[in-house]
Amino acid sequence: MSDMKTCFKRVDYDLSNLLHYLDIGDIGLPDIQRPFVWSNAKVRDLFDSMYRGFPVGYFLFWENAQTNGVKQIGVGQKAHSAPSRLIVDGQQRLTSLYAVFRGKRVLDEDYRERKIEIAFCPRTGAFEVADAAIKRDPEWIPNISELWASGNSSFKMVKGFLKTLEAKAELSEEEEEQISHNLDRLFDLQKYPFTALEIASTVDEEQVADIFVRINSEGVKLNQADFLLTLLSVFWDQGRAELEQFCRRSRQPPAAGGEASPFNHFIEPDPDQMLRVSVALGFSRGRLKSVYQVLRGKDLETGQFSSEHRDAQFRVLQQAQAKVLDLTCWHQFLSALVGAGFRSGEMISSQNALLYAYAVYLIGRTQCRVPEHQLQKVIGRWFFFASLTGRYTSSPESVMDGDLNRLRGVDDAARFVAVLDELIRNQLTGDFWTTTLPAALNSSSARNPELFAYVAAQNRLNAPVLFSHKKVSELLDPALKTRKKSLERHHLFPRAWLEREGEEDRKIINQMANYALLEWPENIDISDTPPTQYVPKVRARFSAEEWQRMQELHALPEGWEQMAYADFLVERRKRMADIVRRGFETLR
């Protein structure tokens, strides 16, 4: 016989009670779990449906374990210091209702505050998003929030509105009755009935996420980071706000002469991404599931919940996040990427690799006290390696968990460097450089990590742009703002020429080994001319020494323009792999 039991209970509320529980903090409404993405028109439709007596869905709550006697971390006074229920599904709906009934502002997708203003016409019972014309029209109540926020009775509200209308034109008895009826009906929306399904606190977060997906196929799938951000909103609102502000500021360049900013040319991080770094630094965990359990107050050894344990763990998270959001640490880490040859986000194939490398950087800086000049190259080498090998592409949490386990307990610079070097040596063997990497370069993908590593290596080796006296690194500077990209990917054996020669497979024509970065005027001049014709003309512009160095750093064998195309691809892949190796070794 199955011993499976129902993991939820049904609870009925009217809207006024729901709002009251939000006011006193018994139900947690985190405004960061997801930014408020509903349009004002969708909020209007919600109120119109409720006004007509239509069903508008139910809420899914999750009971929070051990809420009694909890000291709240953060700001704002609530009657309940920790909510007994967290919102899993229906947050956008409940946020809409709370914002309108309480006259509160919401955060949009760009973390900017905005006001929801829904207008109502008592004569017709119509709802609209308030605009300038509606605000001037006495037939409309331009912002229904004022009805409830004012604290006035329905009688006073109706009497005041009728008096305003009668000042413009006389109303018949039937009109007065219809308007009064519609206003009473609007005012009574606070009695609208809702049903909530409340999941027991004993159900773990993976099951809750699964429940959410099964009952709400149109919703965005919850993940572990969503749950952690919910907890931050509930127990450490200041920390949530700091994450939010950091991510918002990273998206816009600071004003000239302004204060330091997290803005950069590599990544526009989201709060959950920076939270991952804090979790890795503070708890040495790559998997968020176990950290979520700890922050709920669960002892992983005994399985028991404790508010004291939760408060202690949040203090650890606070300390870690302060380091993660420190602008000096952030900019020093990003400078290590530049030093490794990576110039901008266009060369980043994995944001996981960047974020986890930042966690490793912080461990080296704060836990192992590696001197900064040494740490720059160590982290540059580590990121180069992680990006080249796609280390965090498959099962990134598990791989990062393993890396953090190896660093757990390491507290000196020499051991820190030794652990990373050992991990690198175990993967970057002789066979990797001579067999694995050339095979990986057999690709036509424009966003291949091996290709980005090749360009980074050229930057490290101060390679000139092909057929130019300028350097690759100079023209890849993201600070350059030009109408046309300074460098373009160019077919060494032009596509049109290969097609005339009978090659029809685009994957073969567009092989990485058939591309080089050229200045765009040069690219246009070459057009579809075969290399046997354009190479001698270009070569005449350079000395023998310049030409030899240029060919070497662009992995081109002597006399390549005369080679059969298939032979050229094989030979160039080997040489590209060697350039990657040489560039990587400069980081030692």
SULPE-V700247 format. One record per residue. N is the residue number from 0. RES is the residue in one letter. SS is DSSP state (a for helix, b for strand, c for the rest). PHI is phi as a letter, one per 40 degrees, with the letter a starting at -180 (* if undefined). D_LAST is the distance of its C-alpha to the last C-alpha in Angstrom with 2 decimals. Layout:
n:res:ss:phi:d_last
N:RES:SS:PHI:D_LAST
N:RES:SS:PHI:D_LAST
This chain:
n:res:ss:phi:d_last
0:M:c:*:63.11
1:S:c:c:60.16
2:D:c:b:59.39
3:M:c:c:57.49
4:K:c:b:58.77
5:T:c:c:58.61
6:C:c:b:55.64
7:F:b:a:57.10
8:K:b:b:60.31
9:R:b:c:62.12
10:V:b:b:62.96
11:D:b:c:65.12
12:Y:b:b:64.70
13:D:b:b:66.36
14:L:a:c:64.15
15:S:a:c:65.35
16:N:a:c:64.24
17:L:a:d:60.77
18:L:a:c:60.39
19:H:a:c:61.70
20:Y:a:c:59.16
21:L:a:c:56.39
22:D:a:d:57.88
23:I:a:c:57.98
24:G:c:g:54.54
25:D:c:c:55.88
26:I:b:b:54.15
27:G:b:c:50.60
28:L:c:b:50.01
29:P:c:c:46.30
30:D:c:c:45.83
31:I:c:b:42.10
32:Q:c:d:42.21
33:R:c:a:42.62
34:P:c:d:43.62
35:F:c:c:47.29
36:V:c:b:47.41
37:W:c:c:51.16
38:S:c:c:52.98
39:N:a:c:56.06
40:A:a:c:58.12
41:K:a:c:56.97
42:V:a:c:57.94
43:R:a:d:61.29
44:D:a:c:61.81
45:L:a:c:61.07
46:F:a:c:63.80
47:D:a:c:66.17
48:S:a:c:65.84
49:M:a:c:66.44
50:Y:a:c:69.40
51:R:c:c:70.92
52:G:c:g:70.54
53:F:c:c:68.01
54:P:c:c:65.41
55:V:c:b:61.90
56:G:c:g:59.90
57:Y:c:b:58.95
58:F:b:b:56.13
59:L:b:b:53.79
60:F:b:b:53.06
61:W:b:b:51.12
62:E:b:c:52.53
63:N:c:c:50.18
64:A:c:c:50.28
65:Q:c:f:51.14
66:T:c:c:52.07
67:N:c:c:54.57
68:G:c:g:53.77
69:V:c:c:50.36
70:K:c:c:49.11
71:Q:c:c:47.88
72:I:b:b:44.45
73:G:c:h:44.55
74:V:c:b:47.37
75:G:c:g:50.83
76:Q:c:b:53.79
77:K:c:b:55.04
78:A:c:c:57.91
79:H:c:b:55.58
80:S:c:c:52.27
81:A:c:a:50.66
82:P:c:c:52.03
83:S:c:c:53.62
84:R:b:b:52.74
85:L:b:b:49.66
86:I:b:c:50.10
87:V:b:b:48.54
88:D:b:b:50.56
89:G:c:h:52.74
90:Q:a:c:50.60
91:Q:a:c:51.20
92:R:a:c:54.93
93:L:a:c:55.15
94:T:a:c:53.07
95:S:a:d:55.52
96:L:a:c:58.52
97:Y:a:c:57.24
98:A:a:c:56.17
99:V:a:c:59.58
100:F:a:c:61.80
101:R:a:b:60.06
102:G:c:g:59.25
103:K:c:c:55.50
104:R:c:c:52.72
105:V:b:b:49.96
106:L:b:c:46.32
107:D:c:c:45.65
108:E:c:c:42.57
109:D:c:c:41.03
110:Y:c:g:41.79
111:R:c:b:44.65
112:E:b:c:47.96
113:R:b:a:51.02
114:K:c:b:54.63
115:I:c:c:56.51
116:E:c:b:60.02
117:I:b:b:62.41
118:A:b:c:65.94
119:F:b:b:69.16
120:C:b:b:72.55
121:P:c:c:75.25
122:R:c:c:77.90
123:T:c:b:76.14
124:G:c:g:73.59
125:A:b:c:70.74
126:F:b:b:67.14
127:E:b:a:64.95
128:V:b:c:61.74
129:A:c:c:63.02
130:D:c:b:63.04
131:A:a:c:64.84
132:A:a:c:68.09
133:I:a:c:68.29
134:K:a:c:67.71
135:R:a:c:70.75
136:D:c:c:72.97
137:P:c:c:75.16
138:E:c:c:75.47
139:W:b:b:71.91
140:I:b:c:70.18
141:P:c:c:66.92
142:N:c:a:64.74
143:I:c:c:66.00
144:S:a:d:63.67
145:E:a:c:66.29
146:L:a:c:68.86
147:W:a:c:67.14
148:A:a:c:65.15
149:S:c:c:68.39
150:G:c:g:69.94
151:N:c:c:73.28
152:S:c:c:75.58
153:S:a:c:76.17
154:F:a:c:79.76
155:K:a:c:78.65
156:M:a:c:76.02
157:V:a:c:78.59
158:K:a:c:81.23
159:G:a:c:78.94
160:F:a:c:77.80
161:L:a:c:81.40
162:K:a:c:82.51
163:T:a:c:79.86
164:L:a:c:80.98
165:E:a:c:84.68
166:A:c:c:84.14
167:K:c:c:83.32
168:A:c:a:85.86
169:E:c:c:88.31
170:L:c:b:87.17
171:S:c:c:89.50
172:E:a:c:89.85
173:E:a:c:88.10
174:E:a:c:85.15
175:E:a:d:84.86
176:E:a:c:84.96
177:Q:a:c:82.28
178:I:a:c:79.95
179:S:a:c:80.53
180:H:a:c:79.90
181:N:a:c:76.61
182:L:a:c:75.39
183:D:a:c:76.34
184:R:a:c:74.48
185:L:a:c:71.36
186:F:a:c:71.64
187:D:a:c:72.05
188:L:a:d:68.67
189:Q:a:c:67.47
190:K:a:c:69.55
191:Y:c:d:67.77
192:P:b:c:67.08
193:F:b:b:63.61
194:T:b:b:62.53
195:A:b:b:59.28
196:L:b:c:57.80
197:E:b:b:56.21
198:I:b:c:53.70
199:A:c:c:53.79
200:S:c:c:51.08
201:T:c:c:50.55
202:V:c:c:49.15
203:D:c:c:45.34
204:E:a:c:43.26
205:E:a:c:42.53
206:Q:a:c:46.27
207:V:a:c:46.96
208:A:a:c:44.57
209:D:a:c:46.29
210:I:a:c:49.69
211:F:a:d:48.71
212:V:a:c:47.62
213:R:a:c:50.75
214:I:a:c:53.22
215:N:c:a:51.59
216:S:c:c:50.27
217:E:c:c:50.07
218:G:c:c:47.88
219:V:c:c:44.12
220:K:c:c:42.73
221:L:c:c:41.72
222:N:c:b:38.36
223:Q:a:c:36.97
224:A:a:c:35.53
225:D:a:d:39.08
226:F:a:c:40.45
227:L:a:c:37.93
228:L:a:c:38.69
229:T:a:c:42.36
230:L:a:c:41.93
231:L:a:c:40.23
232:S:a:c:43.21
233:V:a:c:45.60
234:F:a:b:44.16
235:W:b:a:41.77
236:D:a:c:42.87
237:Q:a:c:41.04
238:G:a:c:37.67
239:R:a:c:38.61
240:A:a:c:39.62
241:E:a:c:36.35
242:L:a:d:34.39
243:E:a:c:36.84
244:Q:a:c:36.63
245:F:a:d:32.82
246:C:a:c:32.90
247:R:a:c:35.84
248:R:a:c:34.27
249:S:c:c:31.04
250:R:c:c:33.28
251:Q:c:b:34.71
252:P:c:c:33.28
253:P:c:c:34.48
254:A:c:c:37.33
255:A:c:d:36.72
256:G:c:g:36.51
257:G:c:c:36.45
258:E:c:c:34.58
259:A:c:d:30.99
260:S:c:a:30.69
261:P:c:c:28.46
262:F:c:d:28.96
263:N:c:a:25.91
264:H:c:b:25.29
265:F:c:b:23.47
266:I:c:a:25.96
267:E:c:b:29.50
268:P:c:c:29.28
269:D:c:c:32.40
270:P:a:d:33.47
271:D:a:c:32.89
272:Q:a:c:29.23
273:M:a:c:28.55
274:L:a:c:30.69
275:R:a:d:28.43
276:V:a:c:25.53
277:S:a:c:27.97
278:V:a:c:29.09
279:A:a:c:25.62
280:L:a:c:24.90
281:G:a:c:28.42
282:F:a:b:29.38
283:S:c:f:26.23
284:R:c:b:27.98
285:G:c:c:26.97
286:R:c:c:30.60
287:L:a:c:32.90
288:K:a:d:36.04
289:S:a:c:35.71
290:V:a:c:34.87
291:Y:a:d:37.90
292:Q:a:c:40.07
293:V:a:c:38.79
294:L:a:c:39.47
295:R:c:c:42.95
296:G:c:h:43.50
297:K:b:c:43.23
298:D:c:c:42.29
299:L:c:c:40.33
300:E:c:c:41.84
301:T:c:c:45.48
302:G:c:g:45.62
303:Q:c:c:47.65
304:F:b:c:47.29
305:S:c:a:47.22
306:S:a:c:47.20
307:E:a:c:45.83
308:H:a:c:42.86
309:R:a:c:42.27
310:D:a:c:42.43
311:A:a:c:39.89
312:Q:a:c:37.44
313:F:a:c:37.95
314:R:a:c:37.10
315:V:a:c:33.73
316:L:a:c:33.23
317:Q:a:d:34.36
318:Q:a:c:31.78
319:A:a:c:28.94
320:Q:a:c:30.19
321:A:a:d:30.43
322:K:a:c:26.66
323:V:a:c:26.00
324:L:c:c:28.31
325:D:c:c:27.17
326:L:a:c:26.43
327:T:a:c:23.94
328:C:a:c:21.77
329:W:a:c:22.43
330:H:a:c:21.55
331:Q:a:c:18.39
332:F:a:c:17.16
333:L:a:c:18.29
334:S:a:c:16.58
335:A:a:c:13.19
336:L:a:c:14.40
337:V:a:c:15.45
338:G:a:c:12.16
339:A:c:c:10.73
340:G:c:h:13.69
341:F:c:c:16.35
342:R:c:b:19.34
343:S:c:a:22.19
344:G:a:c:23.92
345:E:a:c:24.82
346:M:a:b:21.31
347:I:c:b:21.36
348:S:c:c:22.90
349:S:c:a:22.93
350:Q:a:c:23.85
351:N:a:d:23.43
352:A:a:c:19.70
353:L:a:c:19.61
354:L:a:c:21.97
355:Y:a:c:20.46
356:A:a:c:16.97
357:Y:a:c:18.96
358:A:a:c:20.49
359:V:a:c:17.25
360:Y:a:d:16.20
361:L:a:c:19.65
362:I:a:c:19.48
363:G:a:c:16.39
364:R:a:c:18.17
365:T:a:c:21.70
366:Q:a:c:21.78
367:C:c:b:18.89
368:R:c:f:18.78
369:V:c:c:15.04
370:P:c:d:14.98
371:E:a:d:14.67
372:H:a:c:12.25
373:Q:a:c:9.69
374:L:a:c:11.10
375:Q:a:d:10.72
376:K:a:c:7.00
377:V:a:c:7.56
378:I:a:c:10.61
379:G:a:d:9.59
380:R:a:c:7.42
381:W:a:c:10.52
382:F:a:c:12.97
383:F:a:d:11.74
384:F:a:c:12.09
385:A:a:c:15.37
386:S:a:c:16.76
387:L:a:d:16.15
388:T:a:c:17.75
389:G:c:g:20.43
390:R:c:d:19.69
391:Y:c:b:22.27
392:T:c:c:24.76
393:S:c:b:27.04
394:S:c:f:28.29
395:P:a:c:25.70
396:E:a:c:27.44
397:S:a:c:27.44
398:V:a:c:23.77
399:M:a:c:22.88
400:D:a:d:25.42
401:G:a:c:23.66
402:D:a:c:20.23
403:L:a:c:22.11
404:N:a:c:24.01
405:R:a:c:20.94
406:L:a:c:19.99
407:R:c:c:23.67
408:G:c:g:24.42
409:V:c:c:20.87
410:D:c:b:21.34
411:D:c:b:18.76
412:A:a:c:15.16
413:A:a:c:14.05
414:R:a:c:15.82
415:F:a:d:14.59
416:V:a:c:10.89
417:A:a:c:12.27
418:V:a:c:14.47
419:L:a:c:12.05
420:D:a:c:9.80
421:E:a:c:13.24
422:L:a:c:14.47
423:I:a:c:11.76
424:R:a:c:12.36
425:N:a:c:16.04
426:Q:a:b:16.17
427:L:c:c:13.76
428:T:c:c:15.65
429:G:a:d:16.75
430:D:a:c:19.80
431:F:a:c:18.03
432:W:a:c:16.64
433:T:a:c:19.93
434:T:a:b:22.51
435:T:a:c:21.73
436:L:a:c:19.86
437:P:a:d:22.42
438:A:a:c:25.14
439:A:a:c:23.85
440:L:c:c:23.89
441:N:c:c:27.58
442:S:c:a:28.65
443:S:c:b:30.62
444:S:c:c:29.29
445:A:c:c:28.46
446:R:c:b:26.29
447:N:c:c:24.14
448:P:a:d:20.65
449:E:a:c:19.48
450:L:a:c:21.02
451:F:a:c:19.33
452:A:a:c:15.88
453:Y:a:c:17.09
454:V:a:c:18.19
455:A:a:c:15.02
456:A:a:c:13.17
457:Q:a:c:16.04
458:N:a:c:15.54
459:R:a:c:11.93
460:L:c:c:13.47
461:N:c:f:16.48
462:A:c:c:18.82
463:P:b:c:22.49
464:V:c:c:24.84
465:L:c:d:26.70
466:F:c:g:29.87
467:S:c:a:29.01
468:H:c:c:27.73
469:K:c:c:26.11
470:K:b:c:22.50
471:V:a:d:21.72
472:S:a:c:19.92
473:E:a:c:23.09
474:L:a:c:25.47
475:L:c:c:23.60
476:D:c:c:23.97
477:P:c:c:25.95
478:A:c:c:27.91
479:L:c:c:29.69
480:K:c:b:33.05
481:T:c:b:34.78
482:R:c:c:37.75
483:K:c:b:35.95
484:K:c:d:32.28
485:S:c:c:30.65
486:L:b:b:28.91
487:E:b:b:30.62
488:R:b:c:29.77
489:H:b:b:31.82
490:H:b:c:33.11
491:L:c:c:32.40
492:F:c:b:35.46
493:P:c:d:37.68
494:R:a:d:39.13
495:A:a:c:42.71
496:W:a:c:42.46
497:L:a:c:41.05
498:E:a:c:43.88
499:R:a:c:46.40
500:E:c:c:45.02
501:G:c:h:45.80
502:E:c:c:42.50
503:E:c:b:43.44
504:D:c:c:40.63
505:R:a:c:38.63
506:K:a:c:35.72
507:I:a:c:35.43
508:I:a:c:36.06
509:N:c:c:33.46
510:Q:c:c:30.63
511:M:a:d:27.11
512:A:a:c:26.93
513:N:a:c:29.99
514:Y:b:b:28.50
515:A:b:a:26.79
516:L:b:c:26.56
517:L:b:b:29.33
518:E:b:c:31.11
519:W:a:c:34.22
520:P:a:c:36.81
521:E:a:c:35.28
522:N:a:d:35.34
523:I:a:c:39.03
524:D:a:c:39.95
525:I:a:c:38.59
526:S:c:f:40.37
527:D:c:b:41.46
528:T:c:c:41.49
529:P:c:c:40.07
530:P:a:c:37.06
531:T:a:c:39.40
532:Q:a:c:41.23
533:Y:a:c:38.74
534:V:a:c:35.87
535:P:a:d:38.06
536:K:a:c:39.17
537:V:a:c:35.69
538:R:a:c:34.36
539:A:c:c:37.09
540:R:c:c:35.51
541:F:c:b:32.41
542:S:c:c:31.98
543:A:a:c:30.98
544:E:a:c:27.59
545:E:a:c:26.99
546:W:a:c:28.18
547:Q:a:c:26.04
548:R:a:c:22.80
549:M:a:c:24.02
550:Q:a:c:24.87
551:E:a:c:21.59
552:L:a:c:19.48
553:H:c:b:22.09
554:A:c:f:22.03
555:L:c:b:25.62
556:P:c:c:27.10
557:E:c:d:29.54
558:G:c:g:32.96
559:W:a:d:31.81
560:E:a:c:34.74
561:Q:a:c:37.12
562:M:c:c:35.57
563:A:c:c:37.27
564:Y:a:d:35.69
565:A:a:c:34.94
566:D:a:c:33.28
567:F:a:d:31.24
568:L:a:c:29.83
569:V:a:c:28.78
570:E:a:c:27.11
571:R:a:c:25.33
572:R:a:d:23.85
573:K:a:c:22.19
574:R:a:c:20.83
575:M:a:c:19.70
576:A:a:c:17.76
577:D:a:c:16.09
578:I:a:c:15.28
579:V:a:d:13.70
580:R:a:c:11.55
581:R:a:c:10.63
582:G:a:c:9.97
583:F:a:c:7.78
584:E:a:c:5.61
585:T:c:c:5.53
586:L:c:c:3.79
587:R:c:c:0.00
